[in-house]
Amino acid sequence: MSGPVSIDELLEKVRSGLDRLGPQEALDAARDGALLVDIRYAELRERDGLIPGALVVERNELEWRLDPQGSHRAAEATGHDLRAVVICNEGYASSLAAASLRQLGLHRATDLIGGFQAWRAAGLPVVN
């Protein structure tokens, strides 16, 4: 990219490099060993609930917690081959977050189309 771009242009560019998943695909990926990563802020998690088994990492800590070489990494950040599915509220911030993880070498990072709201609307498991 040269010169300024709009957020819509940036989203289009980063999403073209992601194998984004729908809610059922994300659930299937988790069953196959993918790590679901919930980056929603606390107020939204408290209001809407949690996806069972998802790792909660607020967006401002994501790169530090998922970098397999980082000193602040989560135990789940086992290597650059980790398939991480980033989940925000509606599927926008998660695309940018997944692209950032890819820049750290997590080449299988992606996100959930429609975010947590799409997960819940699909009737998939949520706990309070």
N, C-alpha and C positions, 0 to 999 in steps of 0.2 A: 504494500500500500504506500502510495506516495501522496503527500498532502492530507489535509483533514478529511475525515469520513464521518458520516452520521452514525448513530448507534444502530440504526436499522441496517446500514451497509456493513458495519462491523459484525453484527449478529449473523447476517447472511454469509459472510466470509468464514467465520469460525464454524458455523454449523455445517458448511460444505465439507469440512474436514472431520466431522463427527459421524459415527454410526449411531444416531439417536434412537432411543428405544421408547416404545409405547408402554403403558402400564403393565399389561400382561407380559410383554417381552422382558421388562425389568424384573418382574417377579420370577420368571423362568430363569433369567440370568443369575439372580440371587440364589436360586435353588441349585444352579450349576457352579456356585462358588464366587460369583461377583459380589463386591462389597457395595451395598447401597449407602450413600453418604448424604445425610440430611443437613443442608446448610441454612435452613430457615432460622430466623432469630427466635429467641425464647418465647416471646409473646404469641407468635403464630403456632409454635409447638404446643403451648399451653392451651390455646384456644381450640385447635383442630385435632390434636393428638399426634401420635407417632406411628411410624411404620415399624412393626416388630422386626428386630434384628438389625435395623439401620444404625450406622455409626453417626452420632450427632457431632458435627464439627461446625461451629459458626464460621461464616464465610471469611472473616478476617483472620482465621487461624488455619484455613484449609491447606495451603501450600506447606506450611510448617509441619502439620500433622500427617500429611500423606507423602511427603518426600522420603523415600526409603533410605536416603543417606543422611537425613536430618537428625539433629540431636534432640528435637522435640517431637519426633514421629510417634504416631499411634502404633500400638502393637500390631494392628491390622495392616499397616503399610509394609508389607513383606518384600516387595521388590517392584521393579519397573514394569513387570508383566502383569501386575495386579489389574483386574478389570474393575474399575470404579465407576459407578453410576451415580452422578451427582444429582441431587434433588433439591430444588428450591420451591417456592410456593406455586409459581405458574409456568416455570420452564424458560425463563429469560436469563436471570443471573446464573443459572446452572450451566448454560451453554458457554458463557464467558469463563466460568470457573473450570469447566472441563478442558477448555482450550489452554488455560493456564497450567493445569496439571500435565497436559501433553508437552508443554514447553519444559517441564521438569523431567521429561522422559517417561512418564506414565502413558505409553503409546496406546493403551486400550481404554483410556478414560473417555467417558461419554456422559450424556445426561438424559433425563426423563422428559419426554415431550409433554408439555402441560403441567409438569411438576406435581407436587403433592395433591393439588386440587383434582388433577386428572386421575391420579391413583385412587383417591377417595371416590370420585364419581364412577369409577369402574367397579366399585364395590369390593376392592381389595382390602386386606386386613389393616386395621388401624386400632391402636390402643390409646387409652387416655392416660 
